Amino acid sequence: MSEIPIEIDGREVKAEEGMTILEAAKSVGIDIPTLCYHPALSPFGACRLCSVEIISRGRSRIVTSCNYPVEDGLIVNTKSPDVITIRRMLTELMLARCPNVKVIQDLAREYGVEKPRFKLADEKCILCGLCARICEERIGVSAINFVGRGVDRKVETPFQVTLDIDLDMCLACGACAFVCPTGAIKLEDITKKKPIPILSEFDMGLKARAPVYIPFPQAVPNVPVIDREKCAHFTTDKCKICEEFCTPKAINFEQEDETIEVEVGSIILATGYDTFDPSVITQYGYGKFDNVITGLQFERLCNATGPTGGNIRLKDGSVPKSMALVHCVGSRDKNYHEYCSRVCCMYALKHSHLIKEKTSAEVHQIFTDIRCFGKDYEDFYQRLVHEEINFVRGKVQHITSTNGKEGTQERLIISVEDPDNGKATQVVADMVVLCTAIETQQDAGKVAQTFSISQKADGFFLERHPKLDPVATMTDGVYVVGCCQGPKDIPDTVSQASAAAAQVLALITKGKVELEAGTAVIDEALCSGCQTCNTLCPYTAITFDEEKKVSNINEALCKGCGVCVAACPSGAISGRHFTTEQLVAELEGMLA
Amino acid sequence: MSFEPKIVGFMCNWCAYRGADLAGTSRMKCAPNVRTVRVMCSGRVDPQLVVKALQLGADGVLILGCHPGDCHYAEGNYKAARRIALLKKMLAQFGIEDERVRLDWVSASEGDRFKKIVNEITEQVRVLGPLSRNGAD
């Protein structure tokens, strides 16, 4: 691309061909005020605020810099007295039209306009056209545009009727309201549709996120991703605004998911867990009451990078006066999961500690048994006992709300049944945190099948031996760590992961794999060459020797299952350690 | 003295044997009548071994493998299923009651299922009485 030398405010600027004066000025940091300009949209020249004085071929003229292309030897003056006079006049006119708009007021202050000499109106729209242009050029919908001429010109929906007759093209994306410099555009004036916020997965739905987002603060790699299902480009084939703004040109819409095949010797399964969906227990009101949340949601709520910056707040923004934490939601419960979820007691205690630290709210722990089994956990529990936390033993029957009484703050009433005497007590709180059970991932069954490992009845992967081989599985070279093997906390997961890594390293260091000793062998003298066994072997270890007319077993492939041994009609195959003689001797012994 | 049946249990190394182990370590009460023969896979259970066991004095034979689809050797249990089905047809011709030979699936985590099956077959064979071998006993 050829360079075009121009001069802006006495500075030599090397502009690129096709640039406008405004872009050339911006590239060297010279500021020209604009209202209707947006780098991702075609220039419009509506506000005229970007007017500059140019000297081209010896003649001086005033032009709008946003749509005037650079040309060789152009001399530009962005702050000449004529330009300033024009901008002041424009500002004065706009101030008269929109006296209550902040951007215009700021401009007026900058250009020393105090009171317009013209008749005051009370408009908000400055007819910059950004909204109509973004809707047409980038969203590809044209749900709004200018209608009328001269003094009647305004932004409207087609024929001003789409709102009523349900021919609404608008996607309710909100781009128009977002680009509007004056706040004149309100989404509800354009469409009856309500924008549906994209809830942040990382913030457990407590906060909205953009379609282009960094998954979470410590994401690796720490780069943004595009949500294909929500991105305007992938839904309307337009937009691509992000591409415009990304200076290193890192945005690539053509990128596809890739399946990469890697050959490995061992596999560590660390597929993690899901949490129990508490809305299944309808009487707990999760999803019905705003202030009934899960433990993970609370974790985000009190996190410094969370939706409230770490301040514990109710849905309406107020500070809770009373909080309740309900243990064993979905765990240790015959109706849902019978196992103990293991981590909840400790995080519930941690949450209580944080609530006490950050607010003056009273804290109720509603538990059936407190299980602080780990190292130093009991100390922490004892410390909390002295932090004025109210421990209530019992199972929550139901949670109801006081809502409806006007003017009063909504409170939640938790009805707790004491398992010892069946007596019900009530706890009143502003927010209830449900400590939901850890459960297996939805697709754990599929993973188990892929790696031919077993699952326990509750879905967690089965280790080779609960005490003697707790990270290996029945499939050689496949190890299980973390919550996919059973609910566990971080210290336990780290120990298990280290153990699995050590086992894998031991295999790698050894450099060889021990084979099954109990392979099958064929007595060639007995083999009749019927080939019955050849098709039976799931490992294709048996081949037929065409020359000798007998079958052969490749001992490196044989796993020693013995299927062929049982099938051989002439008894030519025997399985080492499980020969027919050995088994019959066993039978004779036990039936004697 | 009441009749205590002798039952031979062929158990696959990966699922049923581990399930039996779990039943044991979980201190579940199982009928003591099933005597275990460990095999690597239920597919190793040659029908001749079942007949041999019955011949040698067993009143019943239990064959336990992994659940369909869970076989450690991919498909050994399917082969066992076919063989035992054929064997049962033959045993019926010998006048041996269907309940005396049972093929079932127990995974490594199903200690209670193992207990249930063992107790069931023991009771069924107890009701049938000792296996008559044409004057052999």
Interface residues (C-beta under 8 A of the other chain):
Chain A: Q449 S452 S454 Q455 K456 A457 L462 M474 T475 G518 L536 P538 Y539 K559 G560 C561 G562 V563 V565 A566 A567 G575 F578 T580 L583 V584 E586 L587 E588 M590 L591 A592
Chain B: K6 V8 W14 C15 R35 V37 V39 M40 C41 G43 R44 V45 D46 P47 Q48 L49 K52 A53 L56 G57 A58 G69 D70 H72 Y73 A74 E75 G76 K79 R83 S107 A108 S109 E110
